[in-house]
Amino acid sequence: MGYWPSYSSITPEARRSYLDWLAGDRSDPSAYIGYVFLYFYGLERRLVLERSTSDAAVVAAEVKRLLDVYGSNHSFNRYATELLTAVELKSGEPSAQFLARVEPNGYEVPTAIKIALGVRVRDGRAMEPDLLYRFAVTHPETRARTPARRAPELMRQLFAQQMLAEYPSGFCYKAARAKPLQKHYKACSGSFEVDIDVLGGNIPDIAHHSQPIGVARRIFDACSDALDDYSRTLGRLPGLTPNLMAVSKLPKPLRMQQAGLLEGNPLDQFAILSRDAAIITVEDVARIAGADIGTPPTKPKLREVSQLLAAFGFGVTFDPGFATKTLGWNDPALVFPIDAEATAEPPDRFRHVQLAVMLGLIIGHADGHFDERERDALIQRIEREPSLTSDERNRLRAEVRVNEVYPDRLEDWMKRLKDVSPDSKMSVADELICVASADGNLHAAEVRKLELIFKRMGLGNQVLYDRLHAGPNSPTATADRTSATTQDGSPSDKLTTRIDLSRLQSIRSETSVTANVLADIFADDDPTTFEPVAVDIEAALSEGESFEGLEQRYGALLNELRLRSSWSAADFEHLARDAGLMPGAAREAVNDWAMDRFDELLIEGDDPVEINLHLLPSPEAAISNATMEGISA
């Protein structure tokens, strides 16, 4: 069939095919578009040239139906829309439903858009956001970038929200000089042309005025920029199906709305976890979020998930910016509420409080039982700190909750003791003593841990014991009573627990480490006499010379431990007891030495017990020359 076919001029074969299509329901989208146009020629002649009123509505409805079926053909879409516009002009201004169907034609603003704009200018009415959006989209000079094409409905919603934000009363435009809009209808068939009266001939044509299109295009481009991140993330997903990660890239006005449409409603799941303070795993968080964090998880991926949750008002304890190390799949995690839309590196003031709280947890767990009063002392410490924001308080409370249940994760914080500023050391020291005595008892294990922490901070054991048995009227005790109050405003007796000398002597007898310190504090006590230990030179060479500064008995244990990087808890305890050592005391002594020598823990984890072999020489390492020179022939 030719470009402007007629039934009389097409071939008999084409007539047969056309009649077959015409006799059917005319709804096959794969039908030859030439037959659709040939049928359309008759419909437009009936509506425009003959101006039939009896069946105009039926014919117009048929054109709309054809547009639904064959509108993907841009040429047919344009001609059918123009015909329907001409029909609309006879009954009044184009409806919003009709305007929503208008597509760009590539060379001018569609007539229906011009009419709708002109009617509002004529009547002094505000232009609706949807109308201005259609104006921008259909203007031939508008460049629609990928976000506008990939997510047109979100683009339209964002445009409307931005228009209402900038023009709460709507955008109004007064055209002092504007040519009247004229509509000259040229038939698709090319067989006739007619002039159509546009609503009385008094409608201004403002399609070429700079201000309306300038406003519309400025907001259109800004919305396109705002959807860039979402569009890029969506483009990498199978089938362009959005997930929570993609939705988190949306501007805030659309974010929550679109998240509620996702399968499984992950936000509801996170809300329940946050409300219940439920501890789950890093893997669980990633699964609910639909995020791939790697195997094992990488720091950038964990940060990405943390930012994702922050976009919806949730924080997570494995955020690498706040955690001491990158966590694994099965490590515990807790989701909690925050106000900020993104997480940032914590300030120094937060780090100071966080370290004090984590060290307090270490002290609280030192005796094998974390008392509720010790927990309350830490929570009060968090609540009364004026420098913390509400989000930072929520994060610290969540970290207390996780580490209360999983105390084995706390040892990493011992490495941060070097970060304590000189001005803060005494403050941290007093806080730790308060936690240790919060339950009304001071245990040997807590004292040993305090000794280790004080040593790491360069304070020494003398400072520890001076503050431990300070009287209730001492400056330290007075400061504690002043600074610590319970939630009802009354002084907290937890921070003023008096440690008497008899209690210190009892603790001294439980641990040799404490005994060495107390020998200097209690001048009236008889010094402890230790029997000299016979040292076998070969044993010293084989067991201890590689570990300068470490007692030989611990060196012998370490020689066994360095044969493997991982031991079960039962095997570790067996090795320690075979060496005549208490497992807990041996672990602390070795880690104490390692922190002094390497600034890093050597023994970590509970079950299995992990040995950081990279810190040690190999078992086959030769004895140094200096060592050989120090051994008598």
Residue pairs with C-beta under 8 A, 6 or more apart in sequence:
1 10
1 14
1 34
1 38
2 9
2 10
4 189
4 190
4 191
5 14
5 34
5 37
5 38
6 38
7 15
7 18
7 38
10 18
10 38
17 32
17 35
18 35
18 38
21 28
21 31
21 32
21 35
22 35
22 39
26 36
26 39
26 66
26 69
27 69
29 69
29 70
29 72
33 70
33 73
33 75
33 76
36 66
36 70
36 73
36 76
37 76
37 79
37 188
39 66
40 63
40 66
40 76
40 79
40 80
40 83
40 188
41 187
41 188
41 189
41 191
43 59
43 62
43 63
43 83
44 63
44 79
44 83
44 187
44 188
44 189
45 187
45 189
45 191
45 192
46 52
46 55
46 59
47 56
47 59
47 60
47 63
47 83
47 86
47 87
48 83
48 86
48 185
48 187
48 192
48 194
48 196
49 187
49 192
49 194
52 59
56 87
60 84
60 87
63 80
63 83
63 84
64 84
66 76
66 80
67 76
67 77
67 80
67 81
67 84
67 101
70 76
70 77
71 77
71 80
71 103
74 103
77 103
78 103
78 105
79 188
81 101
81 102
81 103
81 110
81 112
82 110
82 111
82 185
82 188
83 188
84 98
85 94
85 98
85 110
85 111
85 112
85 115
85 183
86 183
86 185
86 196
88 94
88 95
88 98
88 112
88 115
89 115
89 183
89 196
89 197
89 198
89 199
90 196
92 199
93 115
93 116
93 119
93 199
94 112
94 115
94 116
96 128
96 130
96 131
98 112
99 112
99 113
99 116
99 130
99 131
99 134
100 130
100 134
102 110
102 112
102 113
102 134
102 138
103 110
103 138
104 110
104 137
104 138
104 139
104 140
105 138
105 140
106 140
107 140
108 140
108 207
109 135
109 138
109 139
109 140
109 207
110 138
111 183
113 131
113 134
113 135
113 138
113 207
114 181
114 205
114 206
114 207
115 181
115 198
115 199
115 203
116 131
117 127
117 131
117 135
117 206
117 207
117 212
118 178
118 181
118 203
118 204
118 205
118 206
119 125
119 199
119 203
120 126
120 127
120 131
120 173
121 173
121 174
121 175
121 178
121 204
121 206
122 202
122 203
122 204
124 172
124 174
125 170
125 172
126 167
126 169
126 170
126 171
126 172
127 170
127 171
127 172
127 173
127 212
128 170
129 159
129 160
129 163
129 164
130 156
130 160
132 159
132 163
132 171
132 212
132 215
132 216
132 219
133 156
133 159
133 160
133 216
133 220
135 212
135 213
135 216
136 142
136 159
136 213
136 216
136 217
136 219
136 220
137 144
137 148
137 220
139 207
139 213
139 216
139 217
141 213
142 217
142 220
144 224
145 224
146 231
146 235
147 155
147 224
147 227
147 228
147 230
147 231
148 155
148 220
148 223
148 224
148 227
150 231
150 234
150 235
150 240
151 227
151 230
151 231
151 234
154 227
154 230
154 250
154 254
154 258
155 220
155 223
155 224
155 227
157 254
158 223
158 226
158 227
158 251
158 253
158 254
159 219
159 220
159 223
161 253
161 254
162 219
162 222
162 223
163 171
163 219
166 219
171 212
171 215
173 206
173 209
173 211
173 212
175 204
175 206
175 209
178 204
178 205
178 206
178 209
179 204
179 205
180 198
180 201
180 202
180 203
180 204
180 205
181 198
181 203
181 204
181 205
182 195
182 198
182 205
183 195
183 196
183 198
184 193
184 194
184 195
184 196
185 193
185 194
185 195
185 196
186 193
187 193
206 212
207 213
226 251
227 250
227 251
229 249
230 246
230 247
230 249
230 250
233 245
233 246
233 249
234 240
234 242
234 246
237 243
237 246
242 258
242 262
243 262
243 290
244 259
244 262
244 266
244 267
244 289
244 290
244 291
244 308
245 289
245 290
245 291
245 304
245 308
247 255
247 258
247 259
247 262
248 255
248 259
248 307
248 308
248 311
248 312
249 311
250 258
252 341
255 311
255 312
256 267
256 312
259 266
259 267
259 312
260 267
264 288
266 288
266 289
266 290
267 312
269 288
270 288
270 309
270 312
270 314
270 335
272 278
273 280
273 334
273 335
274 314
274 335
274 336
274 337
277 334
277 336
277 398
277 401
278 334
278 335
279 332
279 333
279 334
279 401
279 402
279 405
279 406
280 332
280 333
280 334
280 335
281 329
281 330
281 331
281 332
281 333
282 293
282 297
282 302
282 318
282 327
282 328
282 329
282 330
282 331
282 333
283 329
283 330
284 333
285 305
285 309
285 316
285 318
285 333
285 335
286 292
286 293
286 297
286 305
289 305
289 308
289 309
291 301
291 304
291 305
291 308
292 301
293 301
293 302
293 304
293 305
294 301
295 329
296 326
296 328
296 329
297 326
297 327
297 328
297 329
298 326
299 320
299 326
302 318
302 319
302 320
302 326
302 327
303 319
303 320
303 321
303 343
305 316
306 315
306 316
306 318
306 319
306 320
306 321
306 343
307 342
307 343
309 315
309 316
309 335
310 338
310 340
310 341
310 342
310 343
311 341
311 342
313 337
313 338
313 339
314 335
314 336
314 337
314 338
315 335
315 336
315 337
315 338
315 343
315 391
315 394
315 395
315 398
316 333
316 334
316 335
316 336
317 323
317 332
317 333
317 334
317 336
317 395
317 398
317 399
317 402
318 327
318 331
318 333
319 343
320 326
321 343
321 344
321 345
321 346
322 343
322 346
322 354
322 395
322 399
324 412
324 413
324 415
324 416
325 412
327 333
331 409
332 402
332 405
332 406
332 409
333 402
334 398
334 401
334 402
336 394
336 395
336 397
336 398
337 394
338 391
338 394
338 395
339 390
339 391
340 391
346 354
346 392
349 387
349 388
350 387
350 388
350 392
351 419
352 420
352 421
352 424
352 428
353 381
353 382
353 385
353 387
353 388
353 392
353 396
354 396
354 399
355 413
355 416
355 417
355 419
355 420
355 428
356 381
356 427
356 428
356 431
356 432
357 378
357 381
357 382
357 396
357 399
357 400
358 399
358 403
358 410
358 413
358 416
359 413
359 417
359 428
359 431
359 432
359 453
360 374
360 377
360 378
360 381
360 431
360 432
360 435
361 370
361 378
361 400
361 403
361 404
361 407
361 410
362 407
362 410
362 411
362 413
362 414
362 449
362 453
363 374
363 432
363 435
363 436
363 446
363 449
363 450
363 453
364 370
364 371
364 374
364 375
364 378
364 435
364 436
364 438
365 407
365 410
366 436
366 443
366 445
366 446
366 448
366 449
367 441
367 443
367 444
367 445
367 446
368 445
370 404
370 407
371 438
371 439
373 438
373 439
373 440
373 494
374 435
374 438
374 439
375 400
375 404
376 438
376 494
377 434
377 435
377 438
377 484
377 492
377 494
377 495
378 400
378 435
379 397
379 400
380 484
380 485
380 486
380 487
380 492
381 431
382 388
382 393
382 396
382 397
382 400
383 393
383 487
384 483
384 484
384 485
385 393
388 396
402 409
403 409
403 410
408 605
408 606
411 591
411 601
411 604
412 601
412 604
414 452
414 453
414 456
414 591
414 595
414 601
415 595
415 599
415 600
415 601
417 453
417 456
417 457
418 456
418 599
420 428
420 457
425 457
425 458
425 459
426 459
428 457
429 454
429 457
429 459
429 463
429 464
429 467
430 467
430 476
430 479
430 480
432 450
432 453
433 450
433 464
433 467
433 468
434 480
434 484
434 494
434 495
436 442
436 446
436 447
436 450
437 494
437 495
437 497
437 499
438 494
438 495
438 497
440 497
442 468
442 497
442 499
442 503
442 507
443 507
444 507
444 510
444 511
444 514
445 584
447 464
447 468
447 507
447 511
447 514
448 511
448 513
448 514
448 585
448 588
449 588
450 464
451 461
451 464
451 513
451 514
451 517
452 588
452 592
454 460
454 461
454 463
454 464
455 461
455 592
456 595
461 517
462 517
462 520
462 521
464 517
465 504
465 517
465 518
465 521
467 476
468 499
468 504
469 498
469 499
469 500
469 501
469 504
470 476
470 477
471 477
471 498
472 496
472 498
477 496
477 498
480 495
480 496
481 491
481 492
481 495
481 496
483 495
484 491
484 492
484 494
484 495
485 491
485 492
486 492
501 522
504 518
504 521
504 522
505 518
505 522
505 525
507 514
508 514
508 515
508 518
509 515
511 585
513 585
515 528
518 525
519 525
519 527
519 528
535 552
537 631
539 552
539 556
540 552
541 623
541 627
541 631
542 559
543 552
543 555
543 556
543 559
544 550
544 552
544 555
544 556
544 559
545 555
545 623
545 624
545 627
546 555
546 559
546 616
546 617
546 621
547 554
547 555
547 558
547 593
548 597
549 593
549 596
549 597
550 558
550 589
550 590
550 593
551 589
553 579
553 580
553 581
554 581
554 586
554 589
554 590
554 593
556 579
557 575
557 576
557 579
557 581
557 586
557 590
558 590
558 602
558 616
559 619
560 575
560 579
561 567
561 572
561 575
561 603
561 611
562 611
562 613
562 616
562 619
563 619
564 611
565 610
565 611
565 613
566 608
566 609
566 610
566 611
567 575
567 608
567 609
567 611
568 607
568 608
568 609
569 606
569 607
569 608
569 609
571 609
572 583
572 609
573 583
576 582
576 583
576 586
576 587
577 583
579 586
587 603
590 602
590 603
591 601
591 602
591 603
593 602
594 600
594 601
594 602
594 603
594 612
594 615
595 601
598 615
600 612
600 615
601 612
602 611
602 612
602 615
602 616
603 609
603 610
603 611
603 612
604 610
604 612
